[in-house]
Structures are given as C-alpha cells and as structure tokens.
Amino acid sequence: MTGSGTALVASSISAVVAMAVVGLQYSLERRRQQRADRAQRLAAFFAATHAFVLYLGPLARAPLAKKEQILAEARDLEDRLSACFAQVRLLEDREIVDAATRLDRELVRLEGRAREKQWSRTDWREARAGLSEPVSTYQALARKKLGAGRL
C-alpha cells in the first residue's frame, strides 16, 4: 500500500471512530436528559400530591360555612396536581401510572370526606390513614425507576 493509500485508510478509520464517539456521546446525553426529565416529572407529581394533602387538613378542620372559600382558593393547587398527573399518565409505564392512579383516587376520596363535615384533628388523622399505602407505593416505585435505593 502506498503512503497516500495508508493515509486514506487511516483517515477513514479516524472518521468512523469519530462518528462512533459522537454517536455514543449523543446517546449518553439523550439518556441522561430522559432520566432528568423523568425524575422531574415523578418528583413534580409527588410534590403536588404532598401540597394537596397539606391543603386537605385545613379543609377538613374548617367549619362547613368556610369550606367553599377554601376550595376556591385551592383551584390552582388542583390544576397543578392534574397537570402533573396527566404528564405521568402520558409518559410513564404502566406500573408507575397504576401507582399514581391509586394515589390520585385516594386524594379524591379524601377531598370528598374533608368536605363532609368539620373534622377534629384526631378524627381527620384516622380518616387519612389509608393514604400511607398509596404514597409509599408510589414513592418506592418512583425511586426504583430512577435507580435510587430503598429508604
């Protein structure tokens, strides 16, 4: 092989290697971004559910005459939760969607219970006891999907 032939083969190999490296870097960056997007999505839903639970306590303990005012003030919170839940339902796998759905259903049930009457702190604590399991399930699955260890 002549010097120019060797140079041509070497430059061709260099070009192929460079393209492979660029492709690998792109793939790694894409996976990193997908993981970051997923973490943001799962955390946003979890944060929205937490904020919603914090709103339910004052709603439950409020006198019946004030409940409508509290509900009206929480519309943005409900919209945020709905938007986060929609993203999870559209972009996540069945296991996460099922866990998020169970958590959302429990929150809807609790909101209905909070509207029924003026609850004492003790009675409300007992009424919301069923929330622990869906919260724990969602959190454990989200951590698993993100590669985080168990708590």
CYANA upper distance limits for C-alpha pairs under 8 A (distance plus 0.5 A):
  1 MET  CA      5 GLY  CA      6.36
  1 MET  CA      6 THR  CA      6.87
  2 THR  CA      6 THR  CA      6.68
  3 GLY  CA      7 ALA  CA      6.61
  4 SER  CA      8 LEU  CA      6.55
  5 GLY  CA      9 VAL  CA      6.72
  6 THR  CA     10 ALA  CA      6.54
  7 ALA  CA     11 SER  CA      6.49
  8 LEU  CA     12 SER  CA      6.54
  9 VAL  CA     13 ILE  CA      6.62
 10 ALA  CA     14 SER  CA      6.59
 11 SER  CA     15 ALA  CA      6.54
 12 SER  CA     16 VAL  CA      6.71
 13 ILE  CA     17 VAL  CA      6.60
 14 SER  CA     18 ALA  CA      6.47
 15 ALA  CA     19 MET  CA      6.60
 16 VAL  CA     20 ALA  CA      6.65
 17 VAL  CA     21 VAL  CA      6.63
 18 ALA  CA     22 VAL  CA      6.66
 19 MET  CA     23 GLY  CA      6.52
 20 ALA  CA     24 LEU  CA      6.55
 21 VAL  CA     25 GLN  CA      6.57
 22 VAL  CA     26 TYR  CA      6.58
 23 GLY  CA     27 SER  CA      6.61
 24 LEU  CA     28 LEU  CA      6.59
 25 GLN  CA     29 GLU  CA      6.54
 26 TYR  CA     30 ARG  CA      6.49
 27 SER  CA     31 ARG  CA      6.70
 28 LEU  CA     32 ARG  CA      6.61
 29 GLU  CA     33 GLN  CA      6.59
 30 ARG  CA     34 GLN  CA      6.63
 31 ARG  CA     35 ARG  CA      6.61
 32 ARG  CA     36 ALA  CA      6.69
 33 GLN  CA     37 ASP  CA      6.51
 34 GLN  CA     38 ARG  CA      6.54
 35 ARG  CA     39 ALA  CA      6.58
 35 ARG  CA    146 LEU  CA      7.66
 36 ALA  CA     40 GLN  CA      6.65
 37 ASP  CA     41 ARG  CA      6.63
 38 ARG  CA     42 LEU  CA      6.56
 38 ARG  CA    146 LEU  CA      8.28
 39 ALA  CA     43 ALA  CA      6.41
 39 ALA  CA    146 LEU  CA      7.12
 40 GLN  CA     44 ALA  CA      6.36
 41 ARG  CA     45 PHE  CA      6.87
 41 ARG  CA     84 CYS  CA      7.54
 41 ARG  CA     87 GLN  CA      7.55
 41 ARG  CA     88 VAL  CA      7.23
 42 LEU  CA     46 PHE  CA      6.79
 42 LEU  CA     88 VAL  CA      7.51
 42 LEU  CA    142 ALA  CA      6.98
 43 ALA  CA     47 ALA  CA      6.48
 44 ALA  CA     48 ALA  CA      6.54
 44 ALA  CA     84 CYS  CA      6.84
 45 PHE  CA     49 THR  CA      6.69
 45 PHE  CA     81 LEU  CA      7.10
 45 PHE  CA     84 CYS  CA      5.45
 45 PHE  CA     85 PHE  CA      6.58
 45 PHE  CA     88 VAL  CA      8.04
 46 PHE  CA     50 HIS  CA      6.75
 46 PHE  CA    139 GLN  CA      8.21
 47 ALA  CA     51 ALA  CA      6.69
 48 ALA  CA     52 PHE  CA      6.62
 48 ALA  CA     77 LEU  CA      7.97
 48 ALA  CA     80 ARG  CA      7.16
 48 ALA  CA     81 LEU  CA      5.64
 48 ALA  CA     84 CYS  CA      7.85
 49 THR  CA     53 VAL  CA      6.68
 49 THR  CA     81 LEU  CA      7.02
 49 THR  CA    104 ASP  CA      8.39
 49 THR  CA    107 LEU  CA      8.38
 50 HIS  CA     54 LEU  CA      6.82
 51 ALA  CA     55 TYR  CA      6.87
 51 ALA  CA     77 LEU  CA      8.02
 52 PHE  CA     56 LEU  CA      6.81
 52 PHE  CA     77 LEU  CA      7.18
 52 PHE  CA     78 GLU  CA      7.83
 52 PHE  CA     81 LEU  CA      8.11
 52 PHE  CA    107 LEU  CA      8.39
 53 VAL  CA     57 GLY  CA      7.35
 53 VAL  CA    107 LEU  CA      7.96
 54 LEU  CA     58 PRO  CA      8.10
 55 TYR  CA     59 LEU  CA      6.95
 55 TYR  CA     74 ALA  CA      8.03
 56 LEU  CA     60 ALA  CA      6.45
 56 LEU  CA    110 LEU  CA      8.15
 56 LEU  CA    111 GLU  CA      6.96
 56 LEU  CA    114 ALA  CA      7.14
 57 GLY  CA     61 ARG  CA      6.77
 57 GLY  CA    114 ALA  CA      8.29
 57 GLY  CA    124 TRP  CA      7.98
 58 PRO  CA     62 ALA  CA      6.42
 59 LEU  CA     67 LYS  CA      6.59
 59 LEU  CA     70 ILE  CA      6.86
 59 LEU  CA     71 LEU  CA      8.05
 59 LEU  CA    114 ALA  CA      6.56
 59 LEU  CA    115 ARG  CA      7.55
 60 ALA  CA    113 ARG  CA      8.17
 60 ALA  CA    114 ALA  CA      4.59
 60 ALA  CA    115 ARG  CA      6.84
 60 ALA  CA    117 LYS  CA      7.59
 60 ALA  CA    118 GLN  CA      6.32
 60 ALA  CA    119 TRP  CA      5.94
 60 ALA  CA    124 TRP  CA      7.47
 61 ARG  CA    114 ALA  CA      8.23
 61 ARG  CA    118 GLN  CA      5.52
 61 ARG  CA    119 TRP  CA      5.28
 61 ARG  CA    120 SER  CA      6.59
 61 ARG  CA    121 ARG  CA      7.52
 61 ARG  CA    124 TRP  CA      8.32
 62 ALA  CA     66 LYS  CA      6.64
 62 ALA  CA     67 LYS  CA      6.66
 62 ALA  CA    118 GLN  CA      6.09
 62 ALA  CA    119 TRP  CA      8.05
 63 PRO  CA     67 LYS  CA      7.10
 63 PRO  CA    117 LYS  CA      7.87
 63 PRO  CA    118 GLN  CA      5.72
 64 LEU  CA     68 GLU  CA      8.47
 64 LEU  CA    115 ARG  CA      8.08
 64 LEU  CA    117 LYS  CA      6.73
 64 LEU  CA    118 GLN  CA      6.78
 66 LYS  CA     70 ILE  CA      6.95
 67 LYS  CA     71 LEU  CA      6.61
 67 LYS  CA    115 ARG  CA      7.26
 68 GLU  CA     72 ALA  CA      6.63
 69 GLN  CA     73 GLU  CA      6.78
 70 ILE  CA     74 ALA  CA      6.82
 71 LEU  CA     75 ARG  CA      7.20
 74 ALA  CA     78 GLU  CA      6.85
 75 ARG  CA     79 ASP  CA      6.63
 76 ASP  CA     80 ARG  CA      6.61
 77 LEU  CA     81 LEU  CA      6.74
 78 GLU  CA     82 SER  CA      6.60
 79 ASP  CA     83 ALA  CA      6.61
 80 ARG  CA     84 CYS  CA      6.71
 81 LEU  CA     85 PHE  CA      6.53
 82 SER  CA     86 ALA  CA      6.57
 83 ALA  CA     87 GLN  CA      6.90
 84 CYS  CA     88 VAL  CA      6.91
 85 PHE  CA     89 ARG  CA      6.65
 85 PHE  CA    100 ALA  CA      7.79
 86 ALA  CA     90 LEU  CA      6.60
 87 GLN  CA     91 LEU  CA      6.42
 87 GLN  CA     92 GLU  CA      8.42
 88 VAL  CA     92 GLU  CA      5.83
 88 VAL  CA     96 ILE  CA      8.23
 88 VAL  CA     97 VAL  CA      6.91
 88 VAL  CA    100 ALA  CA      8.17
 89 ARG  CA     97 VAL  CA      5.94
 92 GLU  CA     96 ILE  CA      6.78
 92 GLU  CA     97 VAL  CA      6.80
 93 ASP  CA     97 VAL  CA      6.71
 94 ARG  CA     98 ASP  CA      6.43
 95 GLU  CA     99 ALA  CA      6.89
 95 GLU  CA    141 LEU  CA      8.27
 96 ILE  CA    100 ALA  CA      6.55
 96 ILE  CA    138 TYR  CA      7.47
 96 ILE  CA    141 LEU  CA      7.05
 96 ILE  CA    142 ALA  CA      7.50
 97 VAL  CA    101 THR  CA      6.44
 98 ASP  CA    102 ARG  CA      6.76
 99 ALA  CA    103 LEU  CA      6.80
 99 ALA  CA    134 PRO  CA      7.26
 99 ALA  CA    137 THR  CA      7.00
 99 ALA  CA    138 TYR  CA      5.69
 99 ALA  CA    141 LEU  CA      8.36
100 ALA  CA    104 ASP  CA      6.55
100 ALA  CA    134 PRO  CA      8.46
100 ALA  CA    138 TYR  CA      6.72
101 THR  CA    105 ARG  CA      6.55
102 ARG  CA    106 GLU  CA      6.74
102 ARG  CA    134 PRO  CA      6.62
103 LEU  CA    107 LEU  CA      6.83
103 LEU  CA    131 LEU  CA      7.90
103 LEU  CA    134 PRO  CA      5.50
103 LEU  CA    135 VAL  CA      6.79
103 LEU  CA    138 TYR  CA      7.92
104 ASP  CA    108 VAL  CA      6.75
105 ARG  CA    109 ARG  CA      6.64
106 GLU  CA    110 LEU  CA      6.58
106 GLU  CA    130 GLY  CA      8.23
106 GLU  CA    131 LEU  CA      6.86
106 GLU  CA    134 PRO  CA      8.16
107 LEU  CA    111 GLU  CA      6.59
107 LEU  CA    131 LEU  CA      8.18
108 VAL  CA    112 GLY  CA      6.87
109 ARG  CA    113 ARG  CA      6.85
110 LEU  CA    114 ALA  CA      6.49
110 LEU  CA    127 ALA  CA      8.28
110 LEU  CA    128 ARG  CA      7.26
111 GLU  CA    115 ARG  CA      6.87
112 GLY  CA    116 GLU  CA      7.15
113 ARG  CA    117 LYS  CA      8.23
114 ALA  CA    118 GLN  CA      8.14
114 ALA  CA    119 TRP  CA      7.96
119 TRP  CA    123 ASP  CA      6.63
119 TRP  CA    124 TRP  CA      6.22
120 SER  CA    124 TRP  CA      6.54
121 ARG  CA    125 ARG  CA      6.56
122 THR  CA    126 GLU  CA      6.92
123 ASP  CA    127 ALA  CA      6.65
124 TRP  CA    128 ARG  CA      6.67
125 ARG  CA    129 ALA  CA      6.81
128 ARG  CA    132 SER  CA      8.48
130 GLY  CA    134 PRO  CA      8.31
131 LEU  CA    135 VAL  CA      6.74
132 SER  CA    136 SER  CA      6.54
133 GLU  CA    137 THR  CA      6.54
134 PRO  CA    138 TYR  CA      6.58
135 VAL  CA    139 GLN  CA      6.58
136 SER  CA    140 ALA  CA      6.50
137 THR  CA    141 LEU  CA      6.65
138 TYR  CA    142 ALA  CA      6.50
139 GLN  CA    143 ARG  CA      6.59
140 ALA  CA    144 LYS  CA      6.63
140 ALA  CA    150 ARG  CA      7.39
141 LEU  CA    145 LYS  CA      6.61
142 ALA  CA    146 LEU  CA      6.72
143 ARG  CA    147 GLY  CA      6.61
143 ARG  CA    148 ALA  CA      5.41
143 ARG  CA    149 GLY  CA      7.28
143 ARG  CA    150 ARG  CA      7.72
144 LYS  CA    148 ALA  CA      6.26
144 LYS  CA    149 GLY  CA      7.47
144 LYS  CA    150 ARG  CA      8.18
